[in-house]
């Protein structure tokens, strides 16, 4: 560990993937790090906790996909083994099983997107509908995650994009819309086309194995965050829960010198915000120093999405073909997933009955229901997918309502998202909603932006070694070639054609 002169102080706000990532690296560099968490425990919505009866629950299950190179590198550094093996998944509709996915890395590798197209086992979707996706490849090539591409596609809804490129109604309804509901947590008319292209490319289309996934063998809090926090504290950081940030103290040189939590003030040389959109809005509402800046006021234009996380314990074991399952067609604007925790979590392997996690995204219409109504609805939906649930008895349950819990990448929202560097000299941002060019999504993006913010602090304060951030795997050769040609043609077009058309 290098020693940073004069004990330079950094306050990190928020103890999820981004905040823990930033704190860990800066503490290893010898900085005096204080990590503030508004909740009663570190980890935020990802972490999980125990019920009064001692059962583990969490605010939804989180997968770890093949392209999560930086998170997997962290896991190796920590020397822990939190994950299952690679798992297969299924997709259900109201008429039964629709799709089964193989473990793509175990199959001969084909140029993208051939492997995804040929190896995925569609049970009902006709070939002619699947072929209607081919014109969409132009948009995948044209969207290169650049500033220009985001501005070009962000004002268009995902539904408009798929319609424009001739995707069949059935393919959209049975494939793309369900992906958006469980990947971006909203329906196509409520999702930015830019976000849809970025998410689909990162998780599915860039390389054949990208859709392969592992799961935590327990809650993320227990299996990953707990040992990670021990390492963070051992490196010298202070982790303080129940500290809700209310303002910054800013000096005449445009530098934050203190972070205010009610009556407490934490002196600092740099600040990293690592909270979600809803958390930033809460801080903004009480912070005159942030509210004085247009970039922070603009956060009020961003939104977040409701999630419902349920966990049901049944008195008997039910045969569930695959441990992870996505479902569509049950509600027009809500996607949901269910997981066989007997197969995924160590804690429930010996359980005499099935333990099922069922999570609903864009679940606005369910949050006002009573617990009993929700449990009845979930069991009814499960029975449509796996008939064995129909007669099974629920002996315990957990219902967690999460209002405005996950980022909403709505059309036109990109212009209000913040970059890592803010207009304050020493205030930096991180999280899955922050603008970055690395190309990752979800938990991986949150962790990566945490490292990027830590690197900005090191560059600003002038001491320490920058964190190594692994890039996403390079595009395959034919995709690189197509993108290069497309970029050249765009540049030629811009040089000779007037700017008549809206982006």
Secondary structure, DSSP 8 states (H G I E B T S, - for coil): ----GGG-EEEEE--SHHHHHHHHHHHHTT-EEEEE-SSSSTTGGGT-EE-TTS-EE-SS--EEETT-HHHHHHHHHHT---B---B-EEEEETTEEEEEE--GGGS---STTHHHHHHSEESS--HHHHHTTGGGHHHHHH--SSHHHHHHHTTSBHHHHHHHTT--HHHIIIIIHHHHHHHTSS-GGGSBHHHHHHHHIIIIISSGGGG-EEEBSS-HIIIIIHHHHHHHHHTT-EEE-S----EEEE-TTS-EEEEEETTEEEE-SEEEE---HHHHHHHHHH-HHHHTSHHHHGGGG-EEEEEEEEEEEESS----S-SEEEEEEEETTEEEEEEEHHHH-GGGTT-SS-EEEEEEES-GGGTTS-HHHHHHHHHHHHHHHSGGGSS--EEEEEEEEEEEEEEE--TT-GGG--BSB-SSTTEEE-STTSB-SS---HHHHHHHHHHHHHHHHHHHHT-S------------HHHHHHHHHHHHHHHHHHHHS---S--
